[in-house]
Amino acid sequence: MPDDAEIAGLDPFDLLDQEAARLDHYLAQLPAAEWARPSRCAGWTIRDLLAHLTASEAYHQACLDGEVEALLGDLAAKGATDMDSANAVGVAEYAGWSPGQLLDEWRRLDGDTRRRFRDRGDGTVDTTVGDYPGPWQAFHVASELATHADDVYVPVADDERSARQAWRAQVSRFALGEAKPDIAIAAADGHTQVSGLGVDVKLDDELLVEGVADRLGSSSGLDPEVRAVLSTFT
């Protein structure tokens, strides 16, 4: 069982609410021309990313309903063979929806997901790895929402930036340690030392968060080997 000391004291349900509200407020005011703007996710516009968020709610709901295996079977029947193809299937299913329709649907589904995670409390949910602590899954979902908010350029107010970066670094250290238990992770003074699997690197919080979310490229100055170790997607 992973050590959750890193996320002790954080409320995952509050973080979920905060990040959903941040996305909702921004997207609700987005000018029509901006929906076609490329996001940070290669090949996806901002509208496509909202379609992805909407489609992802099927997984969150399946986690809460105990029906992840059935969902995966449905995705496989539609041609999904891995995470990338499953994401593509989800986006394609909303191809005919307008941004306004997508936002209304995501808002409805996400609101229900967040309410049910909070109601579940310390109980477990179904996931691709089996029964899993609900609060831990809520942390992962909050982190995903925060990453996708950055992907579509949602601004962060100056008075929120420090606290947001801090919790995201905490959750990133937890997620990295959970995904790759053979590495050593030590945090101090806004930096994190990551050692093992052939790397030994000291990172500031921003690089850590981006690395764990697999958002670092060659412009980061980090070797591909380091980026691969940091990413929880590789």
C-alpha positions as CSV (number, residue, x, y, z in Angstrom):
1,M,0.0,0.0,0.0
2,P,1.5,3.4,-1.0
3,D,2.4,5.8,1.8
4,D,-0.2,8.6,1.8
5,A,1.7,10.9,4.3
6,E,2.4,13.3,1.5
7,I,-1.3,14.1,1.0
8,A,-2.3,14.1,4.7
9,G,-4.2,17.2,5.6
10,L,-5.5,17.9,2.1
11,D,-9.2,17.6,1.3
12,P,-9.6,15.9,-2.1
13,F,-13.2,16.8,-2.4
14,D,-12.6,20.5,-1.8
15,L,-9.8,20.4,-4.4
16,L,-12.2,18.7,-6.9
17,D,-14.7,21.4,-6.3
18,Q,-12.2,24.2,-6.7
19,E,-10.7,22.9,-10.0
20,A,-14.1,22.2,-11.5
21,A,-15.3,25.7,-10.6
22,R,-12.2,27.2,-12.2
23,L,-12.7,25.3,-15.4
24,D,-16.5,26.0,-15.5
25,H,-16.0,29.7,-14.9
26,Y,-13.4,30.0,-17.7
27,L,-15.1,27.9,-20.3
28,A,-18.5,29.6,-19.7
29,Q,-17.0,32.9,-20.8
30,L,-14.8,31.6,-23.6
31,P,-15.3,33.6,-26.9
32,A,-16.6,31.5,-29.8
33,A,-13.3,31.8,-31.8
34,E,-11.3,30.3,-28.9
35,W,-12.9,26.9,-29.0
36,A,-10.9,26.0,-32.1
37,R,-7.6,27.1,-30.5
38,P,-5.1,24.2,-30.1
39,S,-4.8,23.0,-26.5
40,R,-1.6,21.7,-25.0
41,C,-2.8,18.2,-25.9
42,A,-1.5,17.4,-29.3
43,G,-4.2,17.2,-31.9
44,W,-6.9,18.5,-29.6
45,T,-8.6,21.9,-29.7
46,I,-10.0,23.4,-26.5
47,R,-13.4,22.1,-27.7
48,D,-11.9,18.6,-28.1
49,L,-10.5,18.7,-24.6
50,L,-13.9,19.6,-23.2
51,A,-15.3,16.6,-25.1
52,H,-12.6,14.5,-23.5
53,L,-13.6,15.8,-20.0
54,T,-17.2,15.0,-20.7
55,A,-16.4,11.5,-22.0
56,S,-14.1,10.9,-19.0
57,E,-17.1,11.2,-16.7
58,A,-18.2,7.8,-17.9
59,Y,-15.1,6.3,-16.2
60,H,-15.6,8.3,-13.0
61,Q,-19.3,7.2,-12.8
62,A,-18.3,3.6,-13.5
63,C,-15.8,3.8,-10.6
64,L,-18.6,4.9,-8.3
65,D,-21.1,2.4,-9.7
66,G,-18.7,-0.6,-9.6
67,E,-18.9,-1.0,-13.3
68,V,-15.4,-0.4,-14.6
69,E,-15.0,-3.8,-16.2
70,A,-18.3,-3.3,-18.1
71,L,-17.1,0.2,-19.3
72,L,-13.8,-1.2,-20.5
73,G,-15.6,-3.9,-22.4
74,D,-17.8,-1.3,-24.1
75,L,-14.8,0.7,-25.1
76,A,-13.0,-2.3,-26.4
77,A,-16.1,-3.1,-28.6
78,K,-15.8,0.4,-30.0
79,G,-12.2,-0.2,-31.0
80,A,-10.2,1.0,-27.9
81,T,-7.0,-0.9,-27.3
82,D,-5.2,1.4,-24.9
83,M,-5.7,4.8,-23.1
84,D,-5.0,6.9,-26.2
85,S,-7.5,5.0,-28.3
86,A,-10.0,5.0,-25.5
87,N,-9.7,8.8,-25.2
88,A,-10.1,9.1,-29.0
89,V,-13.3,7.1,-28.9
90,G,-14.6,9.3,-26.1
91,V,-13.9,12.5,-28.0
92,A,-15.4,11.1,-31.3
93,E,-18.7,10.2,-29.5
94,Y,-19.2,13.9,-28.9
95,A,-18.3,15.1,-32.4
96,G,-21.7,16.6,-33.2
97,W,-22.1,18.5,-30.0
98,S,-21.6,22.3,-29.8
99,P,-19.4,23.7,-27.1
100,G,-22.4,24.9,-25.2
101,Q,-24.0,21.5,-25.2
102,L,-20.7,19.9,-24.1
103,L,-20.3,22.4,-21.3
104,D,-23.8,21.8,-20.0
105,E,-23.3,18.0,-20.1
106,W,-19.9,18.1,-18.5
107,R,-21.2,20.4,-15.8
108,R,-24.1,18.0,-15.1
109,L,-22.0,14.8,-15.0
110,D,-19.1,16.4,-13.1
111,G,-21.4,17.8,-10.5
112,D,-22.9,14.4,-9.9
113,T,-19.4,12.8,-9.8
114,R,-18.1,15.3,-7.2
115,R,-21.2,15.0,-5.0
116,R,-20.9,11.2,-5.0
117,F,-17.2,11.1,-4.3
118,R,-17.9,13.4,-1.3
119,D,-20.8,11.2,-0.2
120,R,-18.6,8.1,-0.5
121,G,-16.2,9.6,2.0
122,D,-13.5,7.2,3.1
123,G,-15.1,4.3,1.3
124,T,-13.6,2.5,-1.8
125,V,-14.4,2.8,-5.5
126,D,-13.9,0.5,-8.4
127,T,-11.0,1.3,-10.7
128,T,-8.9,-0.4,-13.4
129,V,-6.7,-1.8,-10.5
130,G,-9.7,-3.0,-8.5
131,D,-11.0,-1.6,-5.2
132,Y,-9.3,1.7,-4.4
133,P,-9.7,4.3,-1.7
134,G,-12.2,6.9,-2.8
135,P,-10.3,9.9,-1.4
136,W,-7.1,8.8,-3.3
137,Q,-9.1,8.5,-6.5
138,A,-10.6,12.0,-5.9
139,F,-7.1,13.3,-5.6
140,H,-6.2,11.9,-9.0
141,V,-9.3,13.3,-10.6
142,A,-8.6,16.8,-9.0
143,S,-5.1,16.6,-10.4
144,E,-6.4,15.7,-13.8
145,L,-8.8,18.6,-13.8
146,A,-6.0,21.0,-12.8
147,T,-3.8,19.6,-15.6
148,H,-6.5,20.0,-18.2
149,A,-7.2,23.5,-16.9
150,D,-3.6,24.4,-17.7
151,D,-4.0,22.6,-21.0
152,V,-6.7,25.1,-22.1
153,Y,-4.9,28.1,-20.5
154,V,-7.2,28.8,-17.6
155,P,-5.6,31.7,-15.7
156,V,-4.7,31.3,-12.0
157,A,-5.1,34.4,-9.8
158,D,-2.0,35.6,-8.1
159,D,-3.4,35.0,-4.6
160,E,-4.2,31.3,-5.5
161,R,-1.1,30.4,-7.4
162,S,1.1,29.4,-4.4
163,A,-1.4,27.2,-2.6
164,R,-2.5,25.5,-5.9
165,Q,1.1,24.7,-6.8
166,A,1.8,23.4,-3.3
167,W,-1.1,20.9,-3.3
168,R,-0.4,19.8,-6.9
169,A,3.2,19.1,-5.9
170,Q,2.1,17.0,-2.9
171,V,-0.4,15.0,-5.0
172,S,2.3,14.6,-7.8
173,R,4.8,13.2,-5.3
174,F,2.1,10.8,-4.0
175,A,1.1,9.7,-7.6
176,L,4.8,9.3,-8.6
177,G,5.6,7.2,-5.6
178,E,2.5,5.1,-6.1
179,A,3.2,4.5,-9.8
180,K,7.0,3.9,-9.4
181,P,7.7,2.5,-5.9
182,D,11.3,1.8,-6.7
183,I,12.3,5.5,-6.8
184,A,13.1,7.7,-3.8
185,I,11.2,11.0,-3.5
186,A,12.2,13.7,-1.0
187,A,10.7,17.2,-0.7
188,A,12.3,20.3,0.8
189,D,12.0,24.0,0.3
190,G,9.8,23.9,-2.8
191,H,12.0,21.3,-4.5
192,T,11.8,17.6,-4.9
193,Q,14.7,15.1,-5.2
194,V,13.9,12.1,-7.4
195,S,16.4,9.3,-7.3
196,G,16.3,5.8,-8.8
197,L,15.6,4.0,-12.1
198,G,18.8,5.5,-13.4
199,V,18.1,9.2,-12.6
200,D,19.0,11.5,-9.8
201,V,17.4,15.0,-10.2
202,K,16.3,17.9,-8.2
203,L,13.2,19.7,-9.4
204,D,11.2,22.8,-8.5
205,D,7.4,22.2,-8.0
206,E,6.4,23.4,-11.4
207,L,8.7,21.0,-13.2
208,L,7.6,18.1,-10.9
209,V,3.9,18.7,-11.6
210,E,4.4,19.0,-15.3
211,G,6.7,16.0,-15.4
212,V,4.3,13.7,-13.5
213,A,1.5,14.9,-15.8
214,D,3.6,14.0,-18.8
215,R,3.7,17.6,-20.0
216,L,7.4,18.2,-20.3
217,G,9.2,18.4,-23.6
218,S,12.8,19.0,-24.7
219,S,12.4,22.7,-23.9
220,S,12.3,21.7,-20.2
221,G,16.1,21.0,-20.4
222,L,15.6,17.5,-18.9
223,D,16.9,14.4,-20.6
224,P,14.3,12.1,-22.1
225,E,15.2,9.4,-19.5
226,V,14.4,11.8,-16.7
227,R,11.1,12.8,-18.3
228,A,10.1,9.2,-18.7
229,V,10.8,8.4,-15.0
230,L,8.8,11.4,-13.9
231,S,5.8,10.7,-16.1
232,T,3.1,8.5,-14.5
233,F,2.0,7.6,-18.1
234,T,5.2,5.7,-19.0
